[in-house]
Amino acid sequence: MRRALAFVYGVVSYLIFFVTFLYAIGFVGNLVFAIATTAYILIAIQLEERDIVSIHGTAYEEYRKQVSMLLPIPKKGRSSQVGFR
């Protein structure tokens, strides 16, 4: 154990700061990935819905009024038989 610590402290003098730095890089990397992925999804949904409306017209627009876009949140006045044909 002593030999391992001597090796580690021979490479970096502030081990706790180094580990914290590595953690921060990982957190920031994950945060950037999460933001970029969310932005991509929101943009892709808009483009996809534009294409679907151009193909199916008002039928899809009525469906879209009844069903939540991304999160399963019930809308007011929604019937139990919601579907898109």
NULOKE-821882 format. One record per residue (C-alpha): chain; z, x, y. Coordinates in steps of 0.05 Angstrom, whole numbers. Layout:
residues N
[site "A",[Z,X,Y]]
...
END
This chain:
residues 85
[site "A",[0,0,0]]
[site "A",[18,56,47]]
[site "A",[-48,90,33]]
[site "A",[-87,26,48]]
[site "A",[-51,17,115]]
[site "A",[-63,90,132]]
[site "A",[-137,79,119]]
[site "A",[-141,15,160]]
[site "A",[-103,44,218]]
[site "A",[-147,105,213]]
[site "A",[-206,61,228]]
[site "A",[-177,14,280]]
[site "A",[-113,22,319]]
[site "A",[-101,-51,338]]
[site "A",[-111,-87,273]]
[site "A",[-84,-154,296]]
[site "A",[-130,-155,356]]
[site "A",[-189,-135,313]]
[site "A",[-176,-191,264]]
[site "A",[-167,-240,322]]
[site "A",[-233,-216,350]]
[site "A",[-268,-227,283]]
[site "A",[-238,-297,280]]
[site "A",[-262,-312,351]]
[site "A",[-332,-290,335]]
[site "A",[-333,-335,274]]
[site "A",[-306,-393,314]]
[site "A",[-356,-384,370]]
[site "A",[-412,-377,319]]
[site "A",[-392,-441,285]]
[site "A",[-385,-476,352]]
[site "A",[-455,-454,374]]
[site "A",[-484,-477,308]]
[site "A",[-449,-545,314]]
[site "A",[-474,-556,385]]
[site "A",[-545,-535,367]]
[site "A",[-547,-579,305]]
[site "A",[-520,-639,343]]
[site "A",[-571,-629,398]]
[site "A",[-627,-624,347]]
[site "A",[-604,-688,312]]
[site "A",[-600,-728,376]]
[site "A",[-669,-704,399]]
[site "A",[-700,-716,330]]
[site "A",[-672,-787,327]]
[site "A",[-705,-804,394]]
[site "A",[-772,-777,370]]
[site "A",[-767,-812,303]]
[site "A",[-749,-879,334]]
[site "A",[-808,-873,383]]
[site "A",[-855,-864,323]]
[site "A",[-823,-921,284]]
[site "A",[-829,-969,344]]
[site "A",[-902,-949,352]]
[site "A",[-915,-967,279]]
[site "A",[-871,-1029,270]]
[site "A",[-864,-1055,342]]
[site "A",[-816,-1111,358]]
[site "A",[-791,-1120,287]]
[site "A",[-759,-1051,290]]
[site "A",[-734,-1063,361]]
[site "A",[-697,-1125,337]]
[site "A",[-668,-1086,278]]
[site "A",[-646,-1031,325]]
[site "A",[-608,-1082,367]]
[site "A",[-568,-1103,306]]
[site "A",[-553,-1036,274]]
[site "A",[-517,-975,302]]
[site "A",[-560,-913,309]]
[site "A",[-516,-859,281]]
[site "A",[-444,-881,269]]
[site "A",[-429,-942,226]]
[site "A",[-398,-982,283]]
[site "A",[-407,-1058,277]]
[site "A",[-442,-1091,336]]
[site "A",[-420,-1159,363]]
[site "A",[-459,-1219,341]]
[site "A",[-487,-1183,281]]
[site "A",[-504,-1224,220]]
[site "A",[-484,-1203,150]]
[site "A",[-557,-1202,128]]
[site "A",[-585,-1146,171]]
[site "A",[-648,-1113,148]]
[site "A",[-713,-1085,169]]
[site "A",[-778,-1108,137]]
END
